[in-house]
């Protein structure tokens, strides 16, 4: 189905309720794989980080990665889950070329963490609670590269290359319960949930959670049901969506596509789908198996996992400050409103602001530059705020130069423009462009005298005691000096001459 066949979004929501399920895979930052001692370091030669165990060769036996289990427990605790007193691994059987064992070691009916929730904040400040079904341990697959086709997918390719370096890397899969009641905000809820989950994972230190590097991937399950019906519709599963914006777009597209199919009297096929970044569309992948088709059975080569209660409570007590709590604390420290804090969050500015404060800038100045000039550049360029070619230390230096009187706000904006353009650091730009504030009386005196001579009526008002009129002469001097005059000193000189 092409984009032109889609039902308008508002029309789709007028007839149907969306129900979502989000499955997020988090690649843990362990040094070795989940069931063997092979390195997880990225960038190695293909198939150089493998062994008989992760290749599934006869006689090779797996051993559970202790840090992987610890990370799973931490994630479960952070998501307000119950932690199993006893759980075990299972074999998920299906044939696919990037599965060297022809099964994936995972968890099925006995996950290590279950029955939790995560509160997420939408752009207008509304809080939506997403219920967590489970978080379980498993291993990643290898990587297939399809050669010779136009799309990089298997269809149309002449051959495929397999790299098993990734096979066996520890994964935690976090599965939500059906997300109902979001209505037209369902795509926004999906994006906000994945964003908050990413912040939780990063705060725990168990993964960098870089979606652009595949360290965190989201499968978006979506179905529609007519208003008033309790039974869920047939779902589609858009696989491996790898950015926050794409999660939102995938959910929105599937709502419109499902509505179009249902309006025409068709039936939704339960299938996996591929997301296309270029236009936000999805296309069919393969028919989606039900759980029984995977023929799960307990992994006979691994003992059950039974986290001691004392250990679990030690991990709970050692959890870092969670992102939501941290935001509330920062809001209080910075003395800003809920709306202002939400704007900082929406802009992705918390970390840049904190790093700028750590580099020596006052909190209000750090917020001013990141939420003002730099946010504008990010919006115009379509880049994330933290990806701009300027460092928090450089922003702190600009703030320092302003505080010292070496720059005013207008000149500081020019310095930031130049740093973003790659002209060097703030001090280098000031020296090259000659942007420092002029505060020397001898340099300013001539410009002040010219302004007074050119505006005799204004000068007369000041002599008569109307000090506020000095603003017009200050403006004239600032224009004559291309904004580089020290405005405060200019006003003092004007009043001295016209006293």
C-alpha positions in Angstrom: 0.0 0.0 0.0 1.4 3.4 -1.0 1.3 6.6 1.0 -1.5 8.0 -1.1 -3.8 5.2 0.1 -3.5 6.2 3.8 -6.5 7.4 5.7 -6.0 10.9 7.2 -4.8 10.6 10.8 -7.7 12.5 12.4 -10.2 10.4 10.4 -8.5 7.2 11.5 -8.7 8.2 15.2 -12.3 9.2 14.8 -13.2 5.6 14.0 -10.7 3.5 15.8 -8.8 3.2 19.1 -5.0 2.3 18.7 -3.5 -0.3 20.9 0.3 -0.5 21.1 2.9 -2.9 22.4 6.5 -1.9 22.5 9.4 -4.3 22.6 12.7 -2.7 23.2 16.0 -4.6 22.9 18.9 -3.2 24.9 22.4 -4.4 24.1 24.4 -4.5 27.3 27.8 -3.0 27.6 29.5 -6.1 29.0 33.1 -6.9 28.1 32.2 -10.5 27.0 29.2 -12.2 25.5 26.2 -13.6 27.4 27.3 -17.2 27.4 30.9 -17.3 26.4 34.2 -15.3 26.9 34.3 -13.7 23.4 34.8 -10.0 23.3 31.9 -7.6 22.5 34.1 -4.8 21.2 32.8 -3.2 18.1 34.7 -2.8 14.9 36.7 -6.0 14.8 37.2 -8.0 11.6 34.1 -10.1 10.7 33.9 -13.4 12.5 37.0 -12.8 14.5 35.2 -12.7 17.9 33.6 -16.1 17.9 34.2 -19.5 19.6 32.6 -22.9 19.6 30.1 -21.8 22.2 28.6 -18.8 20.4 28.8 -20.7 17.1 26.8 -23.5 18.6 29.4 -26.2 17.8 28.8 -29.7 19.2 30.1 -30.3 22.7 30.4 -26.6 23.6 28.6 -25.6 26.8 27.4 -22.1 27.7 28.1 -20.3 31.0 25.9 -17.3 32.1 27.5 -13.9 32.2 27.2 -12.6 35.8 27.3 -9.0 34.9 24.5 -9.7 32.4 22.3 -11.0 35.2 23.2 -8.1 37.4 22.3 -5.6 34.6 19.0 -7.4 34.1 18.1 -7.1 37.8 19.1 -3.4 37.8 16.9 -2.7 34.8 14.0 -4.6 36.4 14.3 -2.7 39.6 14.5 0.7 37.8 11.3 -0.2 36.0 9.5 -1.0 39.3 9.3 -4.7 38.4 9.2 -7.7 40.6 12.4 -9.8 40.5 12.0 -13.5 40.1 13.3 -15.7 42.9 13.9 -18.4 40.4 13.9 -18.3 36.6 15.5 -20.2 33.7 16.5 -19.9 30.1 14.8 -21.4 27.1 15.6 -22.2 23.5 13.6 -20.2 21.0 13.8 -22.3 17.9 13.6 -20.9 14.4 15.9 -21.1 11.4 17.5 -17.9 10.1 21.0 -17.5 8.6 22.2 -15.1 11.3 21.4 -17.6 14.0 24.5 -19.9 14.1 22.8 -22.4 16.6 19.4 -22.3 14.8 17.9 -21.3 18.1 18.2 -18.3 20.4 18.9 -18.7 24.0 16.3 -16.5 25.7 13.7 -16.6 28.4 10.1 -17.5 27.8 7.5 -18.1 30.5 10.0 -17.4 33.4 11.5 -13.9 32.9 13.9 -12.5 35.5 11.7 -9.3 35.9 8.0 -8.8 35.4 5.0 -6.7 36.3 6.5 -3.2 36.4 5.8 0.3 35.0 7.4 3.5 33.8 5.9 7.0 34.0 6.6 9.1 31.0 6.1 12.8 30.4 4.5 14.1 27.2 5.4 17.4 25.6 2.7 19.3 27.3 3.7 17.9 30.7 1.0 15.2 31.0 2.2 12.1 32.7 1.3 8.7 31.1 2.0 5.4 32.9 3.2 2.6 30.6 2.8 -0.9 32.2 5.7 -3.3 31.8 4.9 -6.9 31.1 8.4 -8.3 31.5 12.2 -7.8 31.0 14.1 -10.9 30.1 17.6 -11.9 29.2 18.7 -13.2 25.8 21.4 -13.1 23.2 21.8 -11.1 20.0 22.0 -12.7 16.6 24.7 -12.3 14.0 24.6 -9.6 11.3 23.6 -10.3 7.7 24.8 -8.0 4.8 22.8 -8.5 1.6 24.9 -7.7 -1.5 23.8 -6.8 -5.0 20.4 -5.4 -4.4 19.1 -1.8 -4.6 17.7 -1.6 -1.0 20.3 -3.5 1.1 17.6 -6.1 2.0 17.5 -9.7 1.0 15.0 -9.2 -1.8 16.9 -8.7 -5.0 20.3 -9.4 -3.5 22.7 -11.7 -5.3 24.3 -13.0 -2.1 24.6 -12.4 1.6 27.5 -12.1 4.0 27.3 -13.2 7.6 29.3 -11.8 10.5 28.8 -13.7 13.8 30.8 -11.3 16.0 27.5 -9.9 17.3 26.0 -13.4 17.9 25.8 -13.9 21.6 26.1 -10.3 22.8 23.9 -9.9 25.9 20.4 -8.4 25.3 17.7 -7.4 27.6 14.2 -7.3 26.0 11.7 -5.1 27.7 8.1 -5.7 26.7 5.2 -3.5 27.6 1.7 -4.6 28.4 -0.9 -3.4 25.8 -0.9 0.4 25.8 -4.5 1.5 25.7 -6.2 4.9 26.2 -3.6 7.0 24.5 -5.9 7.8 21.6 -4.5 10.3 19.1 -1.4 10.7 21.3 -0.3 7.1 20.9 2.7 7.9 18.6 3.8 10.6 21.1 3.5 8.1 24.0 5.6 5.6 22.1 8.3 8.2 21.5 8.2 9.5 25.0 8.4 5.9 26.5 11.4 4.9 24.4 13.1 8.3 25.3 12.5 7.8 29.0 13.6 4.2 28.9 16.8 5.2 27.1 17.5 7.8 29.9 16.9 5.1 32.6 19.3 2.6 30.8 22.0 5.3 30.5 21.6 6.3 34.2 22.1 2.7 35.3 25.3 2.5 33.3 24.5 -0.9 31.8 24.5 0.4 28.2 25.2 3.5 26.2 21.8 2.9 24.6 22.9 4.5 21.3 20.0 3.8 18.9 22.1 5.0 15.9 24.6 2.2 16.7 21.9 -0.5 17.3 22.5 -0.7 21.0 18.9 0.0 21.6 16.2 -1.0 19.1 12.4 -0.8 19.3 9.7 -3.1 17.7 6.4 -1.2 17.4 3.4 -3.5 17.7 0.1 -1.8 16.7 -3.5 -2.7 16.2 -6.8 -0.8 15.8 -10.2 -1.6 17.1 -13.5 0.2 16.4 -14.6 2.5 19.2 -16.5 0.6 21.9 -15.1 -2.8 21.1 -13.1 -4.6 23.8 -11.4 -7.2 21.7 -8.0 -6.2 20.2 -7.5 -6.1 16.5 -4.8 -8.0 14.6 -1.4 -6.4 15.1 1.5 -5.6 12.9 5.1 -5.5 14.2 7.4 -2.9 12.8 10.9 -4.2 13.5 14.2 -2.7 14.7 13.2 1.0 14.6 16.3 2.9 15.6 15.5 6.5 16.5 12.9 8.3 18.7 11.5 10.2 15.7 11.1 7.0 13.7 9.3 5.3 16.6 6.7 8.0 16.5 6.5 8.0 12.7 6.2 4.2 12.5 3.2 4.2 14.9 1.5 7.1 13.1 2.0 5.4 9.7 0.6 2.1 10.9 -2.5 3.7 12.4 -3.2 5.3 9.0 -2.4 2.1 7.1 -4.5 -0.2 9.3 -7.5 2.2 9.1 -7.2 2.2 5.3 -7.3 -1.6 5.1 -10.1 -1.9 7.6 -12.2 0.8 5.9 -12.0 -1.1 2.6 -13.3 -4.2 4.3 -9.9 -5.9 4.3 -8.1 -7.9 7.1 -4.8 -6.9 8.7 -2.1 -9.5 8.2 -0.2 -10.4 11.4 3.3 -9.8 10.1 6.6 -8.1 10.6 7.2 -4.9 8.7 10.2 -2.8 7.7 10.4 0.9 8.5 11.8 3.3 5.8 13.5 6.4 7.1 13.2 8.3 3.9 9.4 8.6 3.8 8.3 7.2 7.2 6.5 4.3 5.6 6.5 0.6 6.4 6.5 -2.5 4.1 5.7 -6.1 4.7 8.4 -8.4 6.0 7.4 -12.0 6.9 4.3 -13.6 8.4 4.6 -13.3 12.2 4.8 -16.6 14.1 2.9 -17.1 17.3 4.9 -18.1 20.4 3.9 -21.7 20.1 5.5 -21.8 16.6 8.9 -21.1 18.1 8.7 -24.5 20.0 10.2 -23.0 23.2 11.6 -25.6 25.6 13.9 -25.2 28.7 17.6 -24.8 27.9 19.1 -28.1 29.1 22.7 -26.7 29.2 22.1 -23.9 31.7 21.2 -24.0 35.3 18.3 -21.9 36.6 19.0 -18.3 37.8 18.0 -17.7 41.4 19.0 -14.1 42.5 19.5 -14.1 46.3 17.1 -11.6 47.9 19.9 -10.0 49.9 21.8 -9.3 46.6 18.7 -7.9 44.9 18.1 -5.5 47.8 21.8 -4.4 47.7 21.3 -3.6 44.1 18.1 -1.7 44.8 19.8 0.4 47.5 22.7 1.2 45.1 20.5 2.3 42.2 21.5 5.8 40.9 19.1 8.7 40.9 16.4 8.0 38.3 16.0 10.5 35.4 12.5 11.7 36.6 13.7 12.3 40.1 16.8 14.0 38.8 14.7 16.4 36.6 12.6 17.3 39.6 15.7 18.1 41.6 17.3 20.2 38.9 14.1 22.1 38.4 14.1 23.1 42.0 17.8 24.0 42.0 17.4 26.1 38.9 14.2 27.7 40.1 12.3 27.3 36.8 8.6 26.5 36.1 7.2 23.2 35.0 6.8 24.6 31.5 10.4 25.8 31.3 11.7 22.4 32.5 9.5 20.7 29.9 11.0 22.9 27.2 14.5 22.0 28.4 13.6 18.3 28.3 11.9 18.5 24.9 15.0 20.3 23.5 17.3 17.5 24.8 19.2 20.2 26.7 19.6 18.8 30.2 23.0 17.1 29.6 24.6 20.0 27.6 23.4 22.5 30.3 24.8 20.3 33.1 28.1 19.9 31.4 28.3 23.7 30.8 27.7 24.3 34.5 30.3 21.8 35.3 32.7 23.7 33.1 32.2 26.9 35.2 29.1 28.7 33.8 26.3 29.9 36.1 23.1 27.8 35.6 21.0 30.6 34.3 23.7 31.5 31.7 24.1 27.9 30.6 20.3 27.6 30.1 20.2 30.9 28.3 22.7 29.9 25.6 21.6 26.3 25.1 17.9 27.2 25.0 18.3 30.3 23.0 21.0 30.8 20.4 22.0 27.1 20.2 18.5 25.7 20.2 17.7 28.0 17.3 20.7 26.6 15.3 19.7 23.1 16.1 16.2 23.7 14.9 17.4 25.3 11.7 19.9 22.6 10.9 17.7 19.7 12.0 20.4 18.4 14.3 20.1 17.3 17.9 21.3 19.9 20.4 24.1 17.8 21.8 25.4 17.1 18.3 26.1 20.7 17.4 29.9 21.4 16.7 30.4 23.3 20.0 31.4 21.9 23.3 29.9 22.8 26.7 33.3 24.0 27.7 33.3 26.5 24.8 29.8 27.7 25.8 31.1 28.2 29.3 34.0 30.2 28.0 31.6 32.5 26.1 29.6 33.0 29.3 32.8 33.8 31.1 33.9 36.4 28.5 30.4 38.1 28.8 30.7 38.1 32.6 34.1 39.7 32.4 32.8 42.4 30.1 35.0 41.3 27.2 31.9 40.5 25.2 28.3 41.7 25.2 25.4 39.5 24.2 25.5 40.6 20.5 29.2 39.9 20.2 28.8 36.6 22.0 26.2 35.5 19.5 28.7 36.3 16.7 31.4 34.3 18.5 29.0 31.3 18.8 28.2 31.6 15.1 31.9 31.4 14.3 32.6 28.5 16.6 29.7 26.6 15.0 31.2 27.4 11.6 34.4 25.8 12.5 36.5 29.0 12.9 38.0 27.8 16.2 37.4 28.3 19.9 35.9 31.4 21.5 39.2 33.1 22.3 40.5 32.3 18.8 37.4 33.8 17.2 37.5 36.9 19.3 41.2 37.5 18.3 40.7 36.8 14.6 37.6 38.8 14.2 38.5 41.6 16.6 35.2 41.2 18.5 36.2 42.3 22.0 34.1 45.0 23.7 35.7 48.5 23.4 35.7 50.1 26.9 38.7 52.4 26.6 37.6 56.0 27.1 39.9 57.4 24.4 38.5 55.0 21.9 34.9 55.7 22.9 35.2 59.5 23.4 35.2 60.4 19.7 32.1 58.3 19.0 30.3 59.8 22.0 31.1 63.4 20.9 29.9 62.6 17.4 26.6 61.2 18.7 26.0 64.3 20.9 26.8 66.6 18.0 24.5 64.7 15.7 21.6 64.8 18.1 21.4 68.2 19.7 17.7 67.9 20.7 18.4 64.7 22.6 21.5 66.3 24.3 19.3 69.2 25.4 16.8 66.8 27.1 19.6 65.2 29.0 21.0 68.6 30.1 17.5 69.3 31.3 17.6 66.2 33.6 15.8 63.7 31.3 18.4 61.0 31.8 16.3 58.3 30.1 16.9 60.1 26.8 20.5 58.9 27.0 19.4 55.6 25.5 19.1 57.2 22.1 22.7 58.4 22.2 23.9 55.0 23.5 22.2 53.4 20.5 23.9 55.8 18.1 27.3 55.0 19.6 26.7 51.2 19.5 25.7 51.5 15.8 28.8 53.5 15.0 31.0 51.0 16.7 29.3 47.9 15.2 28.0 46.8 18.6 31.5 46.6 20.2 31.2 49.5 22.6 30.8 48.9 26.3 27.2 50.3 26.6 27.4 50.9 30.3 30.6 53.0 29.9 29.2 54.8 26.9 26.2 56.0 29.0 28.5 57.1 31.8 30.6 59.2 29.3 27.4 60.8 27.8 26.1 61.8 31.2 29.6 63.1 32.2 29.8 65.3 29.1 26.2 66.6 29.5 26.1 67.0 33.3 
